[in-house]
Amino acid sequence: MKIAIFHPQINNYGGGETVALTVASFLSKKHDVEVLCAAKPDPVKLSEFFGLDLAKVQFKVRRHSMMISKLPSLPSYKSSLNVKYLSDLNHYDLVIDTGTNGWFSSKLKAKTICYIHFPYFPEKKGWKKLTSPFLVNPKNAFQYDSIVCNSEFTKRYTKKFTDKEITVFSACRC
């Protein structure tokens, strides 16, 4: 199976990146996995930092992402622009979005899963409202086959934006 993990900010070295790369490492044992990002990462550094085997994981900079990442604007606009054009993801069998917290606003042909850390939809007021067309509208978001999140708290908050089924995926407490 050909799997894409959509995580534009893979070079941030935080919790979201831990989730994305752990999933990539696990799935790459039996599948072709590409992590789609905005800038080319150093796989060796990622592997060492997170303590994961990323040898079979491919990293691919999405078309236009490099240009978008260099724009002098707020991160919310850059994130929104990164999900405006998703048709290049249709050639995968499965797309796992671990980087946007629900911002896919169009349904793909590929099966899709969204992992929500916490939904963030910036609201613009005053003159900044003129820039709203560049942002993802929460009413159009969450166009996935499955949605999972990290806690009951996140699930309850996400329910403010969607009526879709959300599964809580929590770590084992051993």
N, C-alpha and C positions, 0 to 999 in steps of 0.2 A: 504494500500500500504506500502511496506517495502522500506524505503528511507535511503540511506547512504549520509552523508555529509563528503567529504574527505577534512580534514584540519589537516595535521600532526602536525603543530605547534600551536595547540589550547591553549597552556599554555603561549603564548606571550602577551596576554592582550592588543592587539592593534586594529586597524581599521579592519583588515581582520578577526579577531576573532569576532568583533562586527557583521559583516555581517554573518559569519557562524552560530553564536549562535542565532541571530535574526531569521534567516531562520529556524533553528532547533526548536526554541521555537514555532514559528508560525505553522509549519507543524506538530509538535508533538501533536497538539490538535485533529487532525483527522487521523494521520498515525503513524506507528512505525518508529521512527527515531533513527539512530545511528550516532554519530559523530566519525569518524575514525581518530585516532591520533597516534603520535609516543610515547607518554608517558601519563600515567594515570593522568588526571586532578582531581582537587577537585571541583565537581559540585556545592557545596554550595558556595565556594568562587567565582566561575565564575558567578553564579546566582546573588550574592550580588554585585559584581563589575560592571556587565553589566546591572543590574536591570531587569533581565529577568526570566521568569518562566521556569526552565529547569527540573522540576520534572519528566516529562515523557520522557525526552531525555536520551538515553543510550550512554555511552562513551566506545569505544572499541579500545584497542591498537592493531594495525595490526601486524600480524606475521612478524618478522624481523625488524620492525620499532624501537623497543627498542635498538636492537643491532646497527642498522644504526645510531641512534641518539648519540650513545657513541663513534662512530668512530672519531679519531682525524683528521678531514679534514675540508675543506671549506663547508659552508652551501649549495652551489650550487651542490656539489657532493652528499651530503646527500639527498637533494630534488630529484635529479635525480634517486638515488637508490630507493627512496620510490615509484617511479612510474614505475620502471622497471618491476615489477611483479604485475599485476592488476587483474589476473584471479579470485582472491578471491572476487572480487566485482560483479561478474556475477550473484550471487544469489539474488541481490536486484532488485526491480522493477525500481528504479530511483537512479542514483548517481549524486550528485551535487558536483562539484569540486570548492571549494572556496579557496584552498590553494596553487595551483601550477601556476596559471596564464597561463594555456594552455599546460601543459607538458604531458598530456596523449598522448602517441605515438602509442597506439594500441586501436582499437575500441572494446568496450565491448558489450556483449549481452544485458545488461541493457540499458535503456534509459539514456543519459548523458547530463548534462548541465554544462558548465564552466562559472564561474563568474571571470572576469579578472579585477584585481585591476590595474596592469600594467605589461606587459610581460617583463620578464627578462631571456635572454638566454646568459649566460656568454660565451664569445669567448676566447679561449685559444690560446696563441701565443708562438712561440719558443719551448723550450723543454716541456712546459706545454701542448702542443698539443698532446703529447703521452697519456694524460689522457682523451682526448675527447671521447673515447668509453664509458666512465662512465657517460657522460652527455647526456641529451636529445637533439637530433638534431632538430632545429626548422622546418626543412623541413618535419619531420615526426610527428610533434606535432599537436595539435588541432583536435584530433580524437573524436569529440563530436557531438551529435545530434543538440545541440543549444549552442551558445556562446553569452554571454551578458557581457557588461563592464560598467564602471562607468561614462564615459564621451566621448564626441566626440574626444577629444585629445587622449585618450587611444585607441579608435577605429581606428583612423588614424594611430597611431603607430603600432598597432597590425596587420593592413593590410599589413605591410612590411613582415610579416611572414606567412600569410595565405590569401587565396582568399575566404574563407568561409564567409557566412553571419554573421554579428555581430550586435546585437541589443544593443542600449544604454539604460541602466536602471538607471534613475536618481531619486533622492529623490524629493518628493513634496516640493515645497517652499511655505509654508503657512504663 
